Every structure is written in C-alpha cells, then in structure tokens.
Amino acid sequence: MELLIHPFNLKLRNTFKTAHSQRDVQKSFVVELKDNGHSGYGEVTINTYFGILEDAIIEGLDKAKNAIEDYQFTTPEKLHDYLLNEVKIASFPLCAIDEAAYDLYGKIKNQPTRNYIGADNGNEIMTDYTIGIASIDEMVEKMKAMPWPIYKIKLGTKEDIDIVKALREHTEAIFRIDANCGWTAEETIENSKALKELGVEFIEQPLDPADWEGMKKVFEHSVLPVVADESCMVEGDVDKCEGYFHGINIKLTKCGGITAGRRMIANARSKGMQVMAGCMTESTVGISAVTQLAPLLDYIDADGSLLITNDPATGVTFDNGKIIYSEKPGNGVSLD
C-alpha cells in the first residue's frame, strides 16, 4: 500500500468562534491510500484546543506510511487494529487513515461504505448548521444567510439566553445548544428551563469534562437531555458517560475513525443512550466519511464542508439539511 499526504488550508466563510477558541483558517491533511489501482481518501485537522498540532500529525502519518508499505490490505477493520495496537498510531492521524481505508475498500468492492457497515437501514436524519459565537446581530445575520431546518448554536457567553431569544424571533427551526464547557452545573440546570421554552432539543457538553460531580447534578435535574462531547473522546469514555449524559457525540477524529466510531455506537446503544456524530471544520473528505454512519444515529452535525470556501474535494452534498450521497462507491470521495 502507498500512503500520500495532501495538506490544505481551509478558509472559513466567517470567523468561527466557540467558548474557548476562534479561527479563520483550518489546517487540514487529506490522506490518500493507494492499492489495487484505487485511491481512498480520509482527513484529519489540527486542533489547538486538544494540543494536536501539525508536527504530531505528520509524525504519526509518516510512521504509518513506513508500516504499511508491505502491508497486505484485506479490510479497514484489520488495518485499523494493526495500526492502533501494533504500530501505536495516535487517534487523530489514525482517523484519516481509517476513513481512507473504508473509502478504498468500498471502491475495490464497488459498494458504498454505509452498505458495508450495515448503515443502509433507510433511516434518514438531517445535519444541523452551526452558528458560531459573535454579537447577537451578527449571529442573527449568519442564520438569515443560511436558512436551515436545524441549527447548532454555540454558546458560553454572558448573553446566552438573549442570543437564543433573538434567534428564535427569526425562525421556527430546531435549535441545538453547544456550550463548549462554558457553563456551571447551576447555570446549565437554570438555562435548560428557558431553553426548553425556546424550542431547544438538547444541550451539548455544558461543563468542563473534569466536573463529573456537576454533570451528575445536571443529568438528574436538567429539563433537557445533555450530550457528551469533550467528555467522550475515545471508546473507553462511553462507559464513563453512562448515568452522567443522555447521549454521546462521536467525533471520528478524536476516537480514531469509522472503526472506533462503530464500536462506540454499539456500546452507547447497549446502554440506552442517544448517539450523535459530529465533525471538525473539515472538507468534503471528512464529511463524506462521517455521514456514512448517519443511518445509525439519532443526530448528526456534519456541516464542516458548508463552513469553508475552498473545498478541495467532491462527495456528499446537502439539500436543506438532507444528506445527498455521492453515487460513487466507498465514501464517495474524489479529490479535485
């Protein structure tokens, strides 16, 4: 097998601000796996909040590149476990390789990834569209510029309820709230009451991931469901979240790709938890990978490619929130 690395600077349509960071450009690496005359594509982005910088990603990908030169590719799952357990590749670079392996396998077998993983059950869910933190007027204008049936609203300011009230005046869309660790337990419980009245569906990661005592209070007293994000990074975290969150948000980049994500879905389902999958600010390469899981989920946040202006790939698209899959096999990705 051959592994190639394609770096990109993804330019954002608007400054993307959360409770703990902001950016105008997202550094991304697209991995290309070549075998049997086919190419599969996966993606990883740097993440300063989690300390995942360019050097670490390149180091991991180079290590994997050397390890798979003579590797006999059979299935994505076997490649994932080889790289994770024997080569010791970290989750962020492993995600890009794993996504590329599913895309490659599907192209070799001439079938979509979602069929291969049993995600062809006819369950259709729609992606939300994210409104990053800005002034209230700016957030209203961002929403008006992108009419959408479901919005994910980033909060973590002193004006949070006023923001949601202002947005609600201009749409009847479903709202989902992502506080990005910006609230206390008491704030979350109190905010949940007002937010429920404003048509909010759930609250994502309101507290610092270290505050398990606070999350227990929130879990017991919030009038809205709470979904783990920063508290649920990798496979082992699903067990920790039981009894503290009503659901989990799986990020393929954090957990190590589709293989790990599938196991997290199965574990969460066995515990009666809701399951969401999210994205970073990624191109169509990463978004086409995560949407293969959509029929297995309750919610999906797959708007990364909608937030950038220089997408280097084609694949999955969206029609007013509805996922439109590419007719190509694998993840359906082509790199321009």
Salt bridges, closest charged atoms under 4 A:
GLU32 OE1 - HIS6 NE2 2.80
GLU77 OE2 - ARG262 NH1 2.86
ASP81 OD1 - HIS80 ND1 3.28
ASP81 OD1 - ARG263 NH1 3.75
ASP103 OD2 - LYS107 NZ 2.90
ASP128 OD2 - ARG176 NH1 3.26
ASP178 OD2 - LYS152 NZ 3.64
ASP178 OD2 - LYS154 NZ 2.79
GLU186 OE2 - LYS217 NZ 3.96
GLU190 OE1 - LYS193 NZ 3.52
GLU201 OE1 - ARG176 NE 2.71
GLU204 OE1 - LYS152 NZ 2.97
ASP229 OD2 - LYS251 NZ 3.14
ASP229 OD1 - LYS254 NZ 2.80
GLU230 OE2 - HIS20 NE2 3.71
GLU235 OE1 - ARG263 NE 2.90
ASP237 OD1 - LYS240 NZ 3.45
ASP239 OD1 - LYS271 NZ 3.01
GLU242 OE1 - LYS271 NZ 3.49
ASP298 OD2 - ARG269 NH1 2.77
ASP301 OD2 - LYS152 NZ 3.02
